[in-house]
Amino acid sequence: MKIILFLILIWFPTMSCWALSPMQSFQDLVAGEGTDGLKDGPFYSALFHSPTGLALNSNGSKLYVADRENNCIRVVDLAAGNYVSTLTGCLEAGYLDGPLSKARWNGPIGLIYLPGDRLVVNDTGNKRIREIDLQEKTVQTLAGNGQTGLQDGKGLQNPLGPIWSMAYLPAQDSVYFTQPDFKALRRLKLGSGEVSTVFSEEPRLPRPTALFVMDEKIYIAEGDEGQVYELIPHDKVEKIDASAFDWVSLGKGGKILCLAGSDGTLYALRTDEHFPLVRFSPQATPVGLLTVWGGPIQDSLSGTFFKDVLSPSPMAMVVDPRTPHKFYIAHPLLNIVTSFRDLCLTERGGLWNLNKGGLTDFDYPFSKPPGVYRILLVGDSHIMTIAGQGPTLSVFKANMETLAKRMELMLNTLAAMEDLPTRFEVLTDGRVAGEVLNLWPYYSVPAIAQKYDIDTVLFCLTPNYTDYVYFLRPLTKEGIPSEKDDPEYILKPIQDRIPEGLPRRFIELCQAKNLVSIEGNQFHFSPLADLVQDSQIRKCMVDLYSRPLKLLKEKLASQKTSGGHAGNLDICLIPWAKFYPFEKEKPFWEDVLKEVGGPSTDLSDLLTAFRVSFYPLSEIDGNDHYTAEGQGLIAFVLTQELIRQKLFPFSSSQK
């Protein structure tokens, strides 16, 4: 699998000349080199010191970071290559309201973003809740007098003390916050500045910690047992206390450090050495952390970028409003900020089963994130299957080693190295043996392409001729076989299953050359290499094979992406990796590419040139499914060819 990095380094040898933009995969660096310090600049060289709080503005373009030990609030500009700057504060701890340039902070650890372009800050060292007005560029204190205590009343007159987590409830225009030392959930009413204790010493939540609001519901975790509740506010209550909510138990998630939600799903980051992230759907389910190399992160987290969860103290995780199930996570021990995407939302429960959106892939969200170019990879089992040793096949459950994921990793790595504005998602729609490769995409791909806002459909043509389906299924008005088998039709006499026109012409030519025989109710054709040597037979076969693909191309062209562009179909011919005499068949497949028209890529010469050097690329026997290394090589040469032909937006001129 490391073949990909090796090939990248060969392709781009002058690393010192690269510009660099953030990577996009499944977990990525957002900002921070890792050394503790205070330094603004590019995301990979900026320095933090115990980043603990995070907040995103409403359009997801700016990520605000509470940089605790630097006594600062920092900004990661996600729309400008994650460039890091300091919004307010300096190394010297202090307490001062006023202009951002003069305001002073003492160990800020929590942030929430409010409507009106405001930030609420848990300034823990000063024992105060403060507000940053991003429009006016000013700071003011909302609650706390610098003392520790549990007292209700006007915010500036009340002691507060340590706060674990904060969340904003829009319907009440209130900030809720937990104080586990007091076993309390409290509320700050923003309009009046009143602080009130919602409950303390509540038996169901003896030590409330993590807090989150989603869809006007409050989610709250108990700090020791990890019991999580959904609190649904009652309408029109005189007093906000424990009885002002319906309590729904979501189960236990362990020692929870923070909560966040996306697209109706609640997530928790917790102190757990093996599964630090859980998903409540509705009960707590561990979320596997996957590497791009295909394996899970199973070892002790003490050496990974999740080592922070082993320290039972507040952490921050916020959801990207532009991309469902993508989170930003602050790592106070590592002095970095990372992102994480959870796309494994459906257990497909079988071999190559379709997910809820019709893909044989992760559950990508239907909406396409800004700046993303989506490719739908269409093909047979060769694009989905990873071969084991010998003839044994295994489908890797995480899908990370398939051709689509290798291409996605390759494209995004190169885009980051070239500092390009576009990022890529490569999705998979595949079928196994028994489905006719050139036929089923016409019936299913256009709907999937529209649902997922696909920019390019890349049809992976494996040279396996199965077009005798013209004599097994009735034809549609478009002149192609129907989508499904018809048992009654198959029982008809064989002569009644030879359609007029081109299919009958094909049979007659084959019979004249003794290239087909009839046994019972079935045709038996000579090998493809023999059939296509006759120019007339080859012309018939090319026309029959190409017809569904040409109709698919027309249907995609009639659809529009969210950017207003017509959908398009590219075809890639991927020959067998095993030692197979392809030369006699090759003219047929070349004619198919010409007949369909439009962009096409033929990898047959490249694979022939490389298959000895990289042997073995596939099963030694069996159906020639590729190994993980084979998928990596094919992804590399295919990506290079597609970029060389300028079939994707892959140019610095876009900047």
C-alpha positions as CSV (number, residue, x, y, z in Angstrom):
1,M,0.0,0.0,0.0
2,K,2.9,2.3,0.6
3,I,3.4,2.1,-3.2
4,I,1.3,5.3,-3.5
5,L,3.7,7.5,-1.5
6,F,6.6,6.0,-3.3
7,L,5.1,6.9,-6.7
8,I,4.1,10.4,-5.5
9,L,7.7,11.1,-4.6
10,I,8.9,9.9,-8.0
11,W,6.3,12.0,-9.7
12,F,7.0,15.2,-7.7
13,P,10.7,15.1,-6.7
14,T,11.1,18.8,-5.9
15,M,9.3,19.0,-2.6
16,S,11.1,22.3,-1.6
17,C,9.3,24.1,-4.4
18,W,5.8,23.0,-3.4
19,A,3.2,25.3,-2.1
20,L,1.0,23.4,0.4
21,S,-2.6,23.4,1.3
22,P,-4.6,21.2,3.8
23,M,-5.1,17.6,3.1
24,Q,-8.6,16.1,2.9
25,S,-9.1,12.4,3.7
26,F,-10.7,10.8,6.8
27,Q,-8.6,12.3,9.5
28,D,-6.4,15.3,8.7
29,L,-4.3,18.1,10.2
30,V,-6.2,21.3,10.4
31,A,-3.6,23.4,12.1
32,G,-0.5,23.2,14.3
33,E,3.0,21.8,13.9
34,G,2.9,20.2,17.4
35,T,5.6,22.2,19.2
36,D,4.1,24.3,22.1
37,G,4.4,28.0,21.3
38,L,2.6,31.0,19.9
39,K,3.2,31.5,16.2
40,D,0.8,32.5,13.4
41,G,1.1,31.6,9.8
42,P,0.6,28.6,7.5
43,F,-1.4,25.7,9.1
44,Y,1.6,23.3,9.1
45,S,4.0,25.7,10.9
46,A,1.6,27.5,13.3
47,L,2.2,26.9,17.0
48,F,-0.4,26.4,19.7
49,H,0.0,25.7,23.4
50,S,-2.8,23.5,24.8
51,P,-5.7,24.3,22.3
52,T,-8.8,23.3,24.3
53,G,-11.9,25.1,22.9
54,L,-13.3,25.3,19.4
55,A,-16.1,27.1,17.6
56,L,-17.1,27.5,14.0
57,N,-18.9,30.5,12.4
58,S,-22.2,29.9,10.8
59,N,-20.9,29.2,7.3
60,G,-18.0,27.1,8.5
61,S,-15.3,29.3,7.0
62,K,-13.5,30.3,10.3
63,L,-12.5,28.0,13.1
64,Y,-11.9,29.8,16.4
65,V,-9.5,28.1,18.9
66,A,-9.2,28.8,22.7
67,D,-5.5,28.5,23.1
68,R,-5.3,28.0,26.8
69,E,-1.6,28.3,27.8
70,N,-1.1,31.1,25.3
71,N,-4.0,33.1,26.9
72,C,-5.3,33.8,23.4
73,I,-8.1,33.2,21.0
74,R,-6.8,32.1,17.6
75,V,-8.5,31.9,14.2
76,V,-8.0,29.2,11.5
77,D,-9.2,30.6,8.2
78,L,-10.6,27.5,6.5
79,A,-11.4,29.5,3.4
80,A,-7.8,30.6,3.0
81,G,-5.7,27.4,3.3
82,N,-6.2,27.2,7.1
83,Y,-4.0,30.2,7.7
84,V,-3.7,30.8,11.5
85,S,-3.9,34.2,13.1
86,T,-4.4,35.5,16.7
87,L,-7.7,37.2,17.2
88,T,-7.1,38.6,20.7
89,G,-4.9,38.1,23.7
90,C,-1.2,37.6,24.4
91,L,1.2,35.4,26.3
92,E,0.7,37.5,29.5
93,A,-2.3,36.3,31.4
94,G,-4.7,39.0,32.6
95,Y,-8.2,40.3,32.8
96,L,-9.3,43.2,30.7
97,D,-12.3,44.0,28.5
98,G,-12.4,46.4,25.6
99,P,-11.0,46.3,22.1
100,L,-9.7,42.9,20.9
101,S,-6.2,44.3,20.6
102,K,-6.1,45.2,24.3
103,A,-8.2,42.5,25.9
104,R,-6.5,40.1,28.2
105,W,-7.4,36.4,29.0
106,N,-6.4,33.8,31.5
107,G,-6.5,30.2,30.3
108,P,-9.6,30.3,28.0
109,I,-10.8,26.7,27.5
110,G,-14.2,26.8,26.0
111,L,-15.9,28.6,23.0
112,I,-19.4,28.7,21.5
113,Y,-20.5,30.7,18.4
114,L,-23.7,32.8,18.7
115,P,-25.9,34.4,16.1
116,G,-24.9,37.9,15.3
117,D,-21.2,36.9,14.9
118,R,-20.4,36.6,18.6
119,L,-18.3,34.2,20.6
120,V,-18.9,33.2,24.2
121,V,-15.6,32.3,26.0
122,N,-15.1,30.3,29.1
123,D,-12.3,32.3,30.6
124,T,-11.5,29.7,33.2
125,G,-8.5,31.4,34.9
126,N,-10.5,34.5,35.4
127,K,-13.6,32.5,36.5
128,R,-15.8,34.4,34.1
129,I,-17.9,34.0,31.0
130,R,-17.1,36.6,28.4
131,E,-18.3,37.6,25.0
132,I,-16.4,38.7,21.8
133,D,-18.3,40.8,19.4
134,L,-16.6,39.9,16.1
135,Q,-18.3,42.8,14.3
136,E,-17.5,45.5,16.8
137,K,-14.1,43.8,17.7
138,T,-14.7,44.2,21.4
139,V,-14.8,42.1,24.5
140,Q,-17.2,42.3,27.4
141,T,-17.8,40.1,30.5
142,L,-21.2,38.5,30.7
143,A,-21.0,36.6,34.1
144,G,-18.7,36.0,37.0
145,N,-16.9,38.1,39.5
146,G,-13.7,36.2,39.7
147,Q,-14.7,34.1,42.7
148,T,-15.8,30.5,43.1
149,G,-19.3,29.7,44.3
150,L,-22.8,28.6,43.4
151,Q,-25.0,31.7,43.6
152,D,-27.8,32.9,41.3
153,G,-28.6,36.4,40.3
154,K,-27.2,39.1,38.1
155,G,-24.3,37.6,36.1
156,L,-21.6,40.1,36.9
157,Q,-22.3,39.9,40.6
158,N,-22.1,36.1,40.9
159,P,-19.2,33.8,41.6
160,L,-18.8,31.0,39.0
161,G,-15.8,28.8,39.4
162,P,-14.7,26.0,37.0
163,I,-16.9,25.3,34.0
164,W,-16.6,22.1,32.0
165,S,-18.8,22.7,29.0
166,M,-21.1,25.3,27.5
167,A,-23.9,25.2,24.9
168,Y,-26.3,27.7,23.4
169,L,-30.1,27.1,23.3
170,P,-31.5,29.5,20.7
171,A,-35.2,29.2,21.7
172,Q,-34.3,30.6,25.2
173,D,-31.4,32.8,24.0
174,S,-29.5,31.2,26.8
175,V,-26.1,29.7,27.5
176,Y,-26.2,26.5,29.5
177,F,-23.1,25.4,31.3
178,T,-22.0,22.5,33.5
179,Q,-20.1,22.8,36.8
180,P,-19.2,19.3,37.9
181,D,-17.5,20.5,41.1
182,F,-20.9,21.8,42.2
183,K,-22.8,18.9,40.5
184,A,-24.8,21.5,38.7
185,L,-26.2,22.5,35.4
186,R,-26.7,26.3,35.2
187,R,-28.0,28.8,32.7
188,L,-27.1,32.3,31.7
189,K,-30.0,34.3,30.1
190,L,-28.2,36.5,27.6
191,G,-30.9,39.2,27.4
192,S,-31.2,39.9,31.2
193,G,-27.7,38.7,32.3
194,E,-29.4,36.5,34.9
195,V,-27.5,33.3,36.1
196,S,-29.7,30.5,37.5
197,T,-29.1,27.0,38.7
198,V,-31.2,24.5,36.6
199,F,-30.4,21.7,39.0
200,S,-27.7,20.6,41.5
201,E,-27.4,17.2,43.3
202,E,-29.7,15.7,40.6
203,P,-29.6,11.9,41.2
204,R,-29.8,11.1,37.5
205,L,-26.8,13.3,36.8
206,P,-24.6,13.4,40.0
207,R,-21.7,15.0,38.0
208,P,-22.8,16.7,34.8
209,T,-19.9,17.4,32.3
210,A,-20.2,17.4,28.5
211,L,-23.0,19.4,27.0
212,F,-24.4,19.9,23.5
213,V,-27.5,21.4,21.9
214,M,-29.0,20.0,18.7
215,D,-32.5,20.7,17.3
216,E,-33.5,22.6,20.4
217,K,-32.7,19.7,22.6
218,I,-30.0,19.6,25.3
219,Y,-27.7,16.6,25.4
220,I,-25.8,16.1,28.7
221,A,-23.4,13.5,30.0
222,E,-22.6,12.3,33.5
223,G,-18.9,12.5,34.2
224,D,-18.3,9.2,36.0
225,E,-20.6,6.6,34.5
226,G,-21.0,8.3,31.2
227,Q,-24.8,8.2,31.3
228,V,-26.2,10.5,28.5
229,Y,-29.6,12.1,28.5
230,E,-31.6,14.0,26.0
231,L,-33.4,16.9,27.7
232,I,-36.4,18.1,25.7
233,P,-37.7,21.5,27.0
234,H,-41.3,22.0,27.8
235,D,-43.2,24.9,26.3
236,K,-44.1,27.9,28.5
237,V,-42.8,26.9,31.9
238,E,-42.5,29.5,34.7
239,K,-39.2,28.1,36.1
240,I,-36.4,26.4,34.4
241,D,-35.4,23.4,36.5
242,A,-35.1,19.7,36.2
243,S,-38.8,19.3,35.8
244,A,-38.9,21.7,32.8
245,F,-37.6,19.0,30.6
246,D,-38.6,15.5,29.4
247,W,-35.6,13.2,30.2
248,V,-34.7,10.6,27.6
249,S,-31.9,8.1,28.5
250,L,-29.5,7.4,25.6
251,G,-27.4,4.9,27.5
252,K,-23.9,5.0,28.8
253,G,-20.8,6.0,26.8
254,G,-18.0,5.8,29.3
255,K,-16.0,8.8,30.7
256,I,-17.2,11.4,28.2
257,L,-15.1,14.5,27.6
258,C,-17.3,16.3,25.0
259,L,-20.4,15.9,22.9
260,A,-21.2,17.0,19.3
261,G,-23.9,16.2,16.8
262,S,-24.4,16.2,13.1
263,D,-27.3,15.5,10.9
264,G,-29.4,14.2,13.8
265,T,-26.6,11.9,15.2
266,L,-25.0,12.5,18.5
267,Y,-21.3,11.8,19.0
268,A,-19.1,11.6,22.2
269,L,-15.4,11.8,22.7
270,R,-14.5,9.7,25.7
271,T,-11.6,8.4,27.8
272,D,-11.1,5.0,26.1
273,E,-7.9,3.5,25.0
274,H,-9.4,1.5,22.1
275,F,-12.6,3.3,21.0
276,P,-12.4,7.0,21.9
277,L,-15.3,8.0,19.7
278,V,-18.8,6.7,20.1
279,R,-22.0,7.3,18.2
280,F,-25.4,7.4,19.8
281,S,-27.9,6.0,17.3
282,P,-29.7,5.9,19.6
283,Q,-27.5,3.7,21.9
284,A,-23.8,4.2,22.2
285,T,-21.9,2.4,19.4
286,P,-18.1,2.6,19.1
287,V,-16.9,4.4,15.9
288,G,-13.9,2.7,14.3
289,L,-11.0,4.9,13.6
290,L,-9.6,3.9,10.2
291,T,-6.3,4.7,8.6
292,V,-6.1,5.5,4.9
293,W,-4.0,2.4,4.5
294,G,-7.1,0.3,5.2
295,G,-6.6,-0.9,8.8
296,P,-8.2,0.3,12.0
297,I,-6.3,2.2,14.7
298,Q,-6.3,-0.6,17.3
299,D,-3.2,-0.1,19.3
300,S,-3.0,1.9,22.5
301,L,-3.8,5.5,21.8
302,S,-0.9,6.8,23.9
303,G,1.2,7.1,20.7
304,T,-1.5,8.5,18.4
305,F,-3.1,11.8,17.8
306,F,-5.9,10.7,20.1
307,K,-3.7,10.4,23.2
308,D,-5.4,13.5,24.7
309,V,-8.5,11.4,25.5
310,L,-6.5,9.5,28.1
311,S,-6.4,12.6,30.3
312,P,-9.9,13.1,31.9
313,S,-10.2,16.8,31.3
314,P,-12.4,18.9,29.0
315,M,-11.8,18.6,25.2
316,A,-13.5,20.2,22.2
317,M,-15.2,18.7,19.2
318,V,-17.3,20.8,16.8
319,V,-19.2,19.8,13.6
320,D,-18.5,21.3,10.2
321,P,-21.9,22.9,9.1
322,R,-21.0,22.4,5.5
323,T,-20.1,18.7,5.6
324,P,-22.3,16.2,7.6
325,H,-20.4,14.0,10.0
326,K,-17.2,15.9,9.7
327,F,-15.7,17.2,13.0
328,Y,-12.9,19.4,14.2
329,I,-11.1,18.2,17.3
330,A,-8.6,20.2,19.5
331,H,-5.7,18.2,21.0
332,P,-4.3,20.1,24.1
333,L,-1.5,17.6,24.7
334,L,-0.3,17.5,21.0
335,N,-0.8,21.2,20.4
336,I,-2.7,20.6,17.1
337,V,-6.2,20.7,15.7
338,T,-7.4,17.8,13.5
339,S,-10.5,16.9,11.6
340,F,-12.3,13.5,11.4
341,R,-15.0,12.2,9.1
342,D,-17.4,9.5,10.0
343,L,-18.7,7.9,6.8
344,C,-19.3,4.4,8.0
345,L,-22.9,5.0,9.2
346,T,-24.4,1.9,7.8
347,E,-23.4,-1.7,8.4
348,R,-23.9,-3.1,5.0
349,G,-24.2,-6.6,6.4
350,G,-23.0,-8.6,3.5
351,L,-20.9,-8.9,0.4
352,W,-21.0,-5.8,-1.8
353,N,-24.5,-4.8,-0.6
354,L,-25.9,-1.4,-1.5
355,N,-26.0,1.3,1.2
356,K,-29.0,3.6,1.8
357,G,-28.1,5.8,-1.1
358,G,-27.4,3.0,-3.6
359,L,-23.6,3.1,-3.4
360,T,-21.4,0.1,-2.7
361,D,-19.3,2.4,-0.5
362,F,-19.4,4.5,2.6
363,D,-22.5,6.5,3.4
364,Y,-21.3,9.8,1.8
365,P,-23.8,12.6,2.5
366,F,-26.0,13.5,-0.5
367,S,-25.0,17.1,-0.4
368,K,-21.5,17.9,-1.8
369,P,-19.2,20.0,0.4
370,P,-18.0,23.3,-1.0
371,G,-14.9,23.1,-3.2
372,V,-15.3,19.3,-3.7
373,Y,-15.3,17.6,-7.1
374,R,-17.2,14.3,-7.0
375,I,-16.3,11.3,-9.1
376,L,-18.5,8.2,-9.3
377,L,-16.4,5.1,-10.1
378,V,-18.6,2.5,-11.9
379,G,-17.5,-1.0,-12.5
380,D,-17.6,-4.7,-11.6
381,S,-16.0,-6.6,-8.7
382,H,-12.5,-5.6,-9.9
383,I,-12.9,-2.1,-8.5
384,M,-14.3,-3.3,-5.2
385,T,-12.5,-6.5,-4.3
386,I,-9.1,-6.9,-2.7
387,A,-7.4,-10.2,-3.4
388,G,-5.8,-12.2,-0.7
389,Q,-3.0,-14.7,-1.2
390,G,-3.8,-17.3,-3.8
391,P,-7.3,-17.7,-5.0
392,T,-9.0,-16.6,-1.8
393,L,-10.9,-13.3,-2.0
394,S,-11.8,-11.0,0.7
395,V,-13.7,-7.7,0.7
396,F,-12.1,-5.3,3.1
397,K,-14.9,-4.1,5.3
398,A,-13.7,-0.5,5.5
399,N,-13.3,-0.2,1.7
400,M,-10.1,1.8,2.2
401,E,-8.0,-0.3,-0.2
402,T,-10.5,-0.2,-3.1
403,L,-9.7,1.6,-6.3
404,A,-12.0,4.5,-5.5
405,K,-10.3,5.1,-2.1
406,R,-6.8,4.8,-3.6
407,M,-7.8,7.4,-6.2
408,E,-9.3,9.7,-3.7
409,L,-6.2,9.6,-1.5
410,M,-4.0,10.1,-4.6
411,L,-5.9,13.1,-5.9
412,N,-6.2,14.8,-2.6
413,T,-2.6,14.3,-1.7
414,L,-1.5,15.8,-5.0
415,A,-4.0,18.6,-4.7
416,A,-2.6,19.5,-1.3
417,M,1.0,19.3,-2.6
418,E,0.1,21.6,-5.5
419,D,-1.9,24.0,-3.3
420,L,-5.0,23.6,-5.4
421,P,-8.4,24.9,-4.4
422,T,-10.3,21.7,-5.4
423,R,-10.6,18.5,-3.3
424,F,-12.0,15.2,-4.5
425,E,-14.4,12.5,-3.4
426,V,-14.4,9.3,-5.3
427,L,-17.5,7.2,-4.7
428,T,-18.2,3.6,-5.8
429,D,-21.2,2.1,-7.6
430,G,-20.3,-1.5,-8.4
431,R,-21.9,-4.9,-9.2
432,V,-20.6,-8.4,-9.1
433,A,-20.7,-11.3,-11.6
434,G,-24.2,-11.9,-12.9
435,E,-24.8,-8.2,-13.6
436,V,-24.0,-7.2,-17.2
437,L,-21.3,-4.6,-16.9
438,N,-22.3,-2.3,-19.8
439,L,-26.0,-2.6,-19.2
440,W,-26.9,-2.1,-15.5
441,P,-25.3,1.4,-15.2
442,Y,-27.8,2.8,-17.7
443,Y,-30.6,1.9,-15.3
444,S,-29.1,2.9,-11.9
445,V,-26.2,5.4,-12.4
446,P,-28.1,8.5,-13.6
447,A,-30.3,8.5,-10.4
448,I,-27.2,8.0,-8.2
449,A,-25.3,10.7,-10.0
450,Q,-28.1,13.2,-9.5
451,K,-28.7,12.2,-5.9
452,Y,-25.0,12.7,-5.0
453,D,-24.4,15.7,-7.3
454,I,-21.7,13.8,-9.3
455,D,-19.4,15.8,-11.6
456,T,-17.9,12.9,-13.5
457,V,-19.0,9.3,-13.9
458,L,-15.9,7.2,-14.6
459,F,-16.9,3.9,-16.1
460,C,-14.2,1.2,-15.5
461,L,-14.4,-1.1,-18.4
462,T,-13.0,-4.6,-17.6
463,P,-12.6,-6.6,-20.9
464,N,-15.1,-9.3,-20.2
465,Y,-17.7,-9.5,-23.0
466,T,-21.2,-10.5,-21.7
467,D,-23.4,-8.9,-24.3
468,Y,-25.2,-12.2,-25.2
469,V,-27.8,-10.9,-22.9
470,Y,-29.5,-9.5,-26.0
471,F,-30.8,-13.1,-26.4
472,L,-31.8,-13.6,-22.8
473,R,-34.0,-10.6,-22.1
474,P,-36.7,-8.8,-24.0
475,L,-35.6,-5.5,-25.6
476,T,-36.8,-2.1,-24.5
477,K,-38.1,0.7,-26.8
478,E,-34.5,2.0,-26.7
479,G,-33.3,-1.3,-28.3
480,I,-31.3,-2.5,-25.3
481,P,-32.0,-5.5,-23.0
482,S,-34.4,-4.9,-20.1
483,E,-33.0,-4.3,-16.6
484,K,-34.0,-7.7,-15.1
485,D,-34.3,-11.2,-16.2
486,D,-37.7,-12.4,-17.4
487,P,-38.2,-16.1,-16.5
488,E,-41.1,-16.5,-19.0
489,Y,-39.0,-15.0,-21.8
490,I,-36.1,-17.3,-21.1
491,L,-38.4,-20.3,-21.6
492,K,-39.4,-19.2,-25.1
493,P,-37.9,-21.2,-28.0
494,I,-34.4,-19.9,-28.9
495,Q,-35.5,-18.7,-32.3
496,D,-38.1,-16.5,-30.7
497,R,-35.5,-14.8,-28.6
498,I,-33.5,-13.4,-31.5
499,P,-34.6,-9.8,-32.0
500,E,-34.9,-8.4,-35.4
501,G,-32.3,-5.9,-36.6
502,L,-28.7,-5.9,-35.4
503,P,-29.0,-8.9,-32.9
504,R,-30.3,-11.2,-35.7
505,R,-27.7,-9.9,-38.1
506,F,-25.0,-10.8,-35.5
507,I,-26.3,-14.3,-35.1
508,E,-26.5,-14.9,-38.9
509,L,-22.9,-13.7,-39.4
510,C,-21.7,-16.0,-36.6
511,Q,-23.6,-19.0,-38.0
512,A,-22.1,-18.4,-41.4
513,K,-18.6,-18.5,-39.9
514,N,-19.4,-21.5,-37.6
515,L,-18.7,-19.3,-34.6
516,V,-21.9,-20.1,-32.7
517,S,-23.7,-23.3,-32.0
518,I,-27.1,-24.1,-30.5
519,E,-27.4,-26.7,-27.7
520,G,-30.9,-27.1,-26.4
521,N,-32.3,-23.7,-25.7
522,Q,-28.9,-21.9,-25.5
523,F,-26.3,-20.3,-27.8
524,H,-22.7,-21.2,-27.4
525,F,-20.3,-18.6,-28.9
526,S,-16.6,-19.0,-29.8
527,P,-14.2,-17.0,-27.7
528,L,-14.2,-13.2,-28.1
529,A,-10.7,-13.2,-29.6
530,D,-12.0,-15.4,-32.5
531,L,-15.3,-13.6,-33.0
532,V,-13.7,-10.1,-33.4
533,Q,-11.3,-11.2,-36.1
534,D,-14.2,-10.9,-38.6
535,S,-14.7,-7.2,-39.3
536,Q,-18.5,-7.5,-39.9
537,I,-19.1,-9.5,-36.7
538,R,-16.9,-7.1,-34.8
539,K,-18.8,-4.1,-36.1
540,C,-22.1,-5.7,-34.9
541,M,-20.6,-6.5,-31.5
542,V,-19.2,-3.0,-31.1
543,D,-22.6,-1.5,-31.9
544,L,-24.5,-3.8,-29.5
545,Y,-22.0,-3.4,-26.7
546,S,-21.9,0.4,-27.1
547,R,-25.6,1.1,-27.3
548,P,-26.4,1.1,-23.5
549,L,-23.3,3.2,-22.8
550,K,-24.2,5.7,-25.4
551,L,-27.7,6.0,-23.9
552,L,-26.1,6.4,-20.5
553,K,-23.9,9.2,-21.8
554,E,-26.9,11.0,-23.2
555,K,-28.9,10.6,-20.0
556,L,-26.1,12.0,-17.9
557,A,-25.6,14.9,-20.3
558,S,-29.3,15.8,-19.8
559,Q,-28.7,16.2,-16.0
560,K,-27.2,19.3,-14.3
561,T,-24.9,19.4,-11.3
562,S,-25.4,21.9,-8.5
563,G,-22.8,24.0,-10.4
564,G,-24.9,24.1,-13.5
565,H,-22.7,21.8,-15.5
566,A,-23.9,18.8,-17.6
567,G,-23.0,15.4,-16.2
568,N,-20.4,13.6,-18.2
569,L,-19.2,10.0,-18.7
570,D,-15.6,9.1,-19.0
571,I,-14.5,5.5,-19.8
572,C,-11.4,3.8,-18.7
573,L,-10.3,0.4,-20.1
574,I,-8.5,-1.5,-17.4
575,P,-7.2,-4.8,-18.8
576,W,-6.3,-7.9,-16.9
577,A,-3.2,-7.7,-14.7
578,K,-2.5,-11.4,-15.1
579,F,-0.6,-12.7,-18.1
580,Y,-3.4,-12.8,-20.7
581,P,-3.0,-12.5,-24.5
582,F,-5.0,-9.3,-25.1
583,E,-3.7,-8.2,-28.4
584,K,-6.4,-10.0,-30.5
585,E,-9.2,-8.5,-28.4
586,K,-7.8,-5.1,-28.1
587,P,-9.1,-3.6,-31.4
588,F,-12.6,-4.5,-30.3
589,W,-12.3,-2.6,-27.1
590,E,-10.7,0.3,-28.8
591,D,-13.6,0.5,-31.2
592,V,-16.0,0.5,-28.3
593,L,-14.3,3.5,-26.8
594,K,-14.4,5.3,-30.1
595,E,-18.1,4.4,-30.7
596,V,-19.2,5.7,-27.3
597,G,-17.2,8.9,-27.9
598,G,-16.0,11.5,-25.5
599,P,-13.2,11.2,-23.0
600,S,-11.6,7.7,-22.7
601,T,-8.5,6.3,-21.2
602,D,-6.8,3.0,-22.2
603,L,-4.5,1.6,-19.6
604,S,-3.7,-1.6,-21.5
605,D,-0.2,-0.6,-22.6
606,L,0.7,0.9,-19.2
607,L,-0.4,-2.3,-17.3
608,T,1.4,-4.5,-19.8
609,A,4.6,-2.4,-19.3
610,F,4.3,-2.5,-15.5
611,R,2.8,-5.9,-14.6
612,V,6.1,-7.7,-14.5
613,S,7.9,-5.0,-12.5
614,F,5.1,-4.9,-9.9
615,Y,4.2,-8.6,-10.1
616,P,2.0,-9.9,-8.6
617,L,-0.7,-7.2,-9.0
618,S,-3.6,-9.6,-8.7
619,E,-4.6,-13.2,-7.9
620,I,-2.4,-15.8,-9.4
621,D,-5.5,-17.7,-10.4
622,G,-9.2,-17.0,-10.0
623,N,-10.9,-13.9,-11.5
624,D,-7.8,-11.6,-11.6
625,H,-9.0,-9.4,-8.7
626,Y,-6.3,-7.0,-7.7
627,T,-4.3,-7.0,-4.5
628,A,-4.1,-3.9,-2.4
629,E,-0.8,-3.1,-4.1
630,G,-2.4,-3.7,-7.5
631,Q,-5.3,-1.3,-6.7
632,G,-2.6,1.3,-5.6
633,L,-0.7,1.0,-8.9
634,I,-3.9,1.2,-11.0
635,A,-5.0,4.2,-9.0
636,F,-1.7,5.9,-9.7
637,V,-1.5,5.4,-13.4
638,L,-5.2,6.2,-13.8
639,T,-4.9,9.4,-11.8
640,Q,-1.9,10.4,-13.8
641,E,-3.6,9.8,-17.1
642,L,-6.8,11.6,-16.1
643,I,-4.8,14.7,-14.9
644,R,-2.6,14.6,-18.0
645,Q,-5.8,14.6,-20.2
646,K,-7.2,17.5,-18.1
647,L,-10.4,15.6,-17.4
648,F,-10.5,16.8,-13.9
649,P,-10.1,20.4,-12.5
650,F,-6.5,19.9,-11.6
651,S,-4.6,23.2,-12.3
652,S,-3.1,26.0,-10.3
653,S,-4.8,28.4,-12.7
654,Q,-8.0,27.8,-10.7
655,K,-6.6,29.6,-7.7
